[in-house]
């Protein structure tokens, strides 16, 4: 018998931490990819390496369960100790959904670089239409769009310093997993060694670019409900909206959309004409893992049902089961080798990920402590709303960064050896 636990409308992370700490969680739990690095030492998860090395009986001629998956996907569940604790079965992407009908009416071409993107947004604004629908509201907006924006911008601006931040002085490549090459242990040490921080010129430049871009966002974007981001675009009142792959199916089926629409093939590039630190294409705001990110709780072994739990996971990750599941959801591309029957409209996200990779620095959401990221988003919202200046923001976050890094170094002394 397989029992499904209804999803919580809110407070999932708090609920999960309580359940995992008390050993009362379900055997299979959805887990945020970046949190594995944070929590793997707590004894909450089953090391999946031995099981992945065995065949999946639900896949014909399979030698190892691991080879069912795209390598970057299954490797994304690996913790700093080198073991895999999470099964990742899909790819998630985001993109700039745009109103093709409006672009054609205004004579606009899809912009390739940031300068042209800026000019296009001015033309749209002059036509009395909001150029880009985004929310930086504290009730979910800044946590989402603040994260996406900082992640891709700092990847570009810090490109030439990635090796220094890592402590190798060697180029750092992008992979399919956001933050894979500069995970929390590396970032904690870099912060404490003064090789990365909010007072860096690159970090302040990130703030400048975001502030400058914000003039094309909805009026009062700092209090604009995140739930209205899509509606503003779907109603034709915004030319573009930054949405996720999970919106593909709803957009296709929305009877209220009266215009032809598309997704920009990439985020327009910041060249050195826009910033002295520019010159590299943005990474895809995408990565391995979306709706299918599952860890197996150590409680499964204690309850004597680990083998049954593994068997169920093997069953639902076989292509014959996984592809229909993902197609039914409609928002995530499969992260397995055999994609026969997958929804072709999701290929734009896979293409961006293959061509540009994901960002290299661990996202702020999972880089440091929960207290740090809460302060980060609060301060970013205040900065973008004009309540604090660049130096005020940078200095405040620098202090919070160092405080959080010291806390994590004390909890994980091996990180700073």
C-alpha positions in Angstrom: 0.0 0.0 0.0 1.3 3.5 -0.9 -0.2 6.4 1.0 0.2 9.9 -0.3 0.4 12.8 2.1 -1.6 15.9 1.0 0.7 18.8 0.1 0.7 21.7 2.5 -0.5 25.1 1.2 2.3 26.8 3.1 4.9 26.2 5.7 6.2 23.0 4.1 9.9 23.6 5.0 9.0 24.2 8.7 6.8 21.1 8.7 9.4 19.0 7.0 12.2 20.0 9.4 10.0 19.1 12.4 9.0 15.7 10.8 12.6 14.8 9.9 14.0 15.9 13.3 11.4 13.7 15.0 11.7 10.7 12.7 8.0 11.0 11.8 8.3 12.1 8.2 7.0 10.1 5.2 9.4 7.6 3.8 9.7 9.7 0.6 9.9 13.4 0.9 10.1 16.3 -1.6 13.3 18.2 -0.9 14.7 21.4 -2.2 17.9 20.6 -4.1 20.2 23.1 -2.4 19.1 22.1 1.1 20.8 18.6 0.7 24.2 20.3 1.1 22.9 22.0 4.2 21.3 19.0 5.9 23.0 15.9 4.8 25.1 15.5 8.0 21.9 15.4 10.2 21.3 11.7 9.5 17.9 12.4 7.9 18.5 10.7 4.5 19.4 7.4 3.0 22.6 7.2 1.0 21.3 6.0 -2.4 24.6 5.1 -4.0 24.3 1.3 -3.4 20.8 1.2 -4.8 21.6 3.3 -7.9 24.4 0.9 -8.7 21.8 -1.9 -9.0 19.5 -2.5 -12.0 16.1 -1.0 -12.2 13.8 -4.0 -12.9 11.2 -1.7 -14.5 13.5 -0.6 -17.3 14.3 -3.2 -20.0 17.9 -4.2 -20.3 18.9 -1.8 -17.6 22.3 -2.4 -15.9 22.2 0.3 -13.2 19.3 2.5 -12.0 21.7 5.5 -12.2 22.1 5.3 -15.9 18.3 5.8 -16.4 18.9 9.5 -15.6 20.7 12.3 -17.4 24.1 12.5 -15.5 23.7 16.1 -14.4 20.3 15.4 -13.0 21.2 12.4 -10.8 24.5 14.0 -9.8 22.6 17.0 -8.5 21.4 15.0 -5.5 25.0 14.6 -4.4 26.1 16.2 -1.1 29.6 17.5 -0.3 30.6 14.1 1.1 30.3 12.6 -2.4 27.1 10.5 -1.8 23.8 10.9 -3.6 20.9 11.5 -1.2 18.2 12.7 -3.6 16.6 11.5 -6.9 16.2 14.2 -9.4 13.9 13.3 -12.3 13.2 16.5 -14.2 14.5 19.9 -15.4 13.0 23.2 -14.5 13.3 26.4 -16.5 12.2 30.0 -16.6 11.9 32.4 -19.4 10.7 35.8 -20.6 7.2 35.1 -21.9 6.4 37.9 -24.4 3.5 39.3 -26.3 4.5 38.7 -29.9 1.5 40.6 -31.2 2.5 43.8 -29.3 6.1 43.4 -30.3 5.1 43.3 -34.0 2.7 46.2 -33.5 5.6 48.3 -32.1 8.1 47.1 -34.6 10.3 45.4 -32.0 12.7 42.5 -32.6 13.7 40.0 -30.0 16.6 41.7 -28.3 20.0 40.0 -28.1 21.8 42.3 -25.8 20.9 44.4 -22.7 21.3 47.7 -24.4 18.7 46.7 -27.1 16.5 45.2 -24.3 16.6 48.5 -22.5 15.6 50.4 -25.7 12.8 48.0 -26.4 11.4 48.4 -22.9 11.5 52.2 -23.3 9.4 51.9 -26.5 6.9 49.7 -24.7 6.7 52.1 -21.8 6.1 55.0 -24.2 3.2 53.0 -25.6 1.6 53.0 -22.1 2.3 49.4 -21.5 4.3 47.9 -18.6 7.5 46.4 -20.2 8.1 43.6 -17.7 5.8 42.1 -15.1 7.8 41.3 -11.9 7.0 41.5 -8.2 9.4 42.4 -5.4 6.7 42.2 -2.8 7.8 40.8 0.6 5.0 38.2 0.5 6.8 36.0 -2.0 7.8 38.4 -4.8 11.3 39.3 -3.8 12.0 35.8 -2.6 11.3 34.6 -6.1 12.4 37.4 -8.5 15.1 38.7 -6.1 16.6 35.2 -6.2 16.4 34.7 -9.9 17.8 38.2 -10.7 20.7 38.1 -8.3 21.7 34.6 -9.3 22.1 35.3 -13.0 23.5 38.8 -12.8 26.2 38.0 -10.3 27.2 34.9 -12.3 28.1 37.3 -15.2 29.6 40.1 -13.2 31.9 37.7 -11.1 32.9 35.6 -14.1 36.6 36.6 -14.0 36.7 36.1 -10.2 35.1 32.7 -10.0 38.5 30.9 -9.6 39.6 33.3 -6.9 36.3 32.8 -5.0 36.7 29.1 -5.3 40.3 29.3 -4.1 41.8 27.6 -7.2 42.5 30.6 -9.4 41.3 28.3 -12.3 38.3 28.9 -14.6 35.0 27.7 -13.1 32.7 26.1 -15.6 28.9 26.2 -15.6 27.0 22.9 -15.1 23.3 22.1 -15.2 23.0 22.4 -11.4 22.7 25.9 -10.0 25.6 26.6 -7.6 27.3 23.2 -8.2 30.9 24.5 -8.4 30.6 27.1 -5.6 28.6 25.3 -2.9 28.0 26.5 0.7 31.3 25.2 2.1 33.3 27.1 -0.6 31.2 30.3 -0.2 31.5 30.3 3.6 35.3 30.1 3.3 35.4 32.7 0.6 33.4 35.1 2.7 35.6 34.6 5.8 38.7 35.0 3.7 37.4 38.2 2.1 37.4 36.7 -1.4 33.6 37.4 -1.8 31.3 39.9 -0.2 28.5 42.4 -0.6 31.0 45.3 -0.6 32.7 44.0 -3.7 32.5 46.3 -6.8 30.8 43.4 -8.7 28.2 43.0 -6.0 27.4 46.7 -6.0 27.2 46.7 -9.8 24.6 43.9 -9.5 22.6 46.3 -7.3 23.0 49.1 -9.8 21.8 47.0 -12.8 18.8 45.8 -10.8 17.8 49.3 -9.7 18.2 50.6 -13.3 16.1 47.8 -14.7 13.4 48.3 -12.1 12.1 51.4 -13.9 10.5 49.1 -16.4 8.7 47.0 -13.9 5.1 47.6 -12.7 4.4 50.8 -10.8 4.8 50.0 -7.1 6.5 46.7 -7.9 7.7 46.5 -4.3 4.1 46.0 -3.2 2.8 44.3 -6.4 1.3 40.9 -5.4 3.3 38.0 -7.0 0.0 36.4 -7.9 -0.7 39.4 -10.2 2.5 39.0 -12.3 0.9 36.5 -14.7 -2.5 38.3 -14.8 -0.9 41.7 -15.8 0.8 40.0 -18.8 -2.1 37.7 -19.7 -4.5 40.7 -19.8 -2.2 42.4 -22.3 -1.2 45.1 -19.8 2.5 44.0 -19.7 4.6 43.1 -22.7 6.7 40.5 -20.9 6.5 38.4 -17.8 9.3 36.3 -16.2 7.6 33.0 -15.7 8.6 29.4 -15.1 8.2 26.3 -17.2 5.4 25.3 -15.0 3.3 28.0 -16.6 3.6 26.6 -20.2 0.5 24.4 -19.9 -1.7 27.1 -18.1 -0.7 29.7 -20.7 -1.5 27.4 -23.6 -4.9 26.7 -22.2 -5.8 30.2 -20.9 -8.9 31.5 -22.9 -8.2 35.0 -21.7 -5.0 35.4 -23.7 -6.0 37.0 -26.9 -2.5 37.5 -28.4 0.2 35.4 -30.0 3.0 34.7 -27.5 6.4 33.2 -27.3 9.4 32.8 -25.0 12.7 34.6 -25.5 15.3 32.1 -26.5 17.7 33.6 -24.0 18.0 36.5 -21.5 19.6 39.5 -23.4 23.3 39.6 -22.7 24.9 42.3 -20.6 27.9 43.6 -22.7 30.7 45.8 -21.6 28.8 48.7 -23.1 26.3 48.2 -20.2 28.8 47.2 -17.5 32.6 47.0 -17.2 32.0 43.5 -15.8 29.8 42.3 -18.7 30.6 40.3 -21.7 29.3 36.8 -20.9 25.9 35.5 -21.8 23.6 35.0 -18.9 23.2 31.4 -17.6 19.8 29.9 -18.0 17.6 30.6 -15.0 17.0 27.0 -14.9 18.5 23.8 -13.6 18.0 20.2 -12.8 15.1 19.4 -10.5 11.7 20.9 -10.3 8.7 19.0 -9.2 10.6 15.6 -9.1 13.2 16.0 -6.3 12.8 13.3 -3.8 14.9 12.0 -0.9 14.3 8.9 1.1 14.1 9.5 4.8 16.3 7.4 7.2 13.0 6.6 8.9 12.2 4.2 6.1 15.1 1.9 7.2 14.1 2.2 10.9 10.5 1.2 10.0 11.8 -1.8 8.0 10.3 -0.7 4.7 13.5 0.6 2.9 13.4 -2.1 0.2 9.8 -1.4 -0.6 10.4 2.4 -0.7 13.3 1.9 -3.1 11.2 -0.4 -5.3 8.5 2.3 -5.5 11.0 4.9 -6.5 12.4 2.7 -9.2 8.9 2.1 -10.5 8.0 5.8 -10.9 11.3 6.8 -12.3 11.1 4.3 -15.2 10.3 6.2 -18.4 7.0 4.5 -18.9 5.8 6.1 -15.7 7.8 9.3 -15.4 7.1 10.7 -18.9 3.3 10.5 -18.5 3.5 12.0 -15.0 5.6 15.0 -16.2 3.4 15.5 -19.3 0.3 15.5 -17.1 1.9 18.3 -15.0 3.1 20.1 -18.1 5.7 22.2 -16.5 9.0 20.3 -16.3 11.1 18.6 -18.9 12.2 15.0 -18.2 15.7 14.5 -16.7 16.1 11.0 -18.0 17.9 9.6 -21.0 14.9 8.1 -22.7 12.5 11.0 -23.4 10.2 9.3 -25.8 6.8 10.9 -25.7 7.8 14.0 -23.8 6.1 17.3 -24.4 8.1 19.1 -27.1 7.0 22.6 -26.0 9.3 22.4 -23.0 12.4 22.1 -25.2 13.2 25.9 -25.0 14.2 25.4 -21.4 16.4 22.4 -22.1 18.0 24.3 -25.0 18.9 27.2 -22.7 20.4 24.9 -20.1 22.4 22.9 -22.6 23.7 26.1 -24.3 24.4 28.4 -21.4 24.4 26.2 -18.3 23.2 27.3 -14.8 24.8 29.8 -12.5 27.9 28.8 -10.6 27.5 30.5 -7.2 25.2 28.8 -4.7 21.9 30.8 -4.7 21.4 33.1 -1.7 18.3 31.0 -0.7 20.6 28.1 0.3 24.1 29.7 0.5 24.1 30.6 4.2 21.5 30.6 7.0 17.7 31.1 7.0 18.2 34.3 9.0 20.6 35.6 6.4 18.4 35.1 3.4 15.4 36.6 5.2 17.4 39.7 5.9 18.8 39.7 2.3 15.3 39.8 0.7 14.0 42.4 3.1 17.0 44.7 2.4 16.8 44.1 -1.3 13.1 45.1 -1.4 13.9 48.2 0.6 16.8 49.1 -1.7 14.8 48.7 -4.9 12.0 50.7 -3.4 14.4 53.6 -2.8 14.4 53.3 1.0 18.1 52.6 1.4 21.1 53.4 -0.9 23.7 51.1 -2.4 26.3 51.5 0.3 23.7 51.1 3.0 22.5 47.9 1.4 26.0 46.5 0.7 27.3 47.3 4.2 24.3 45.8 5.9 24.5 42.6 3.9 28.2 42.3 4.3 27.8 42.2 8.1 25.0 39.7 7.8 27.1 37.5 5.4 30.0 37.4 7.8 27.8 36.6 10.8 26.1 33.7 8.9 29.4 32.5 7.6 30.9 32.4 11.1 27.9 30.5 12.4 28.2 27.9 9.7 32.0 27.6 10.1 31.4 26.9 13.8 28.8 24.2 12.9 31.0 22.7 10.1 34.7 23.2 11.0 35.7 21.0 8.2 34.5 23.7 5.7 37.2 26.1 6.7 40.2 23.9 7.2 
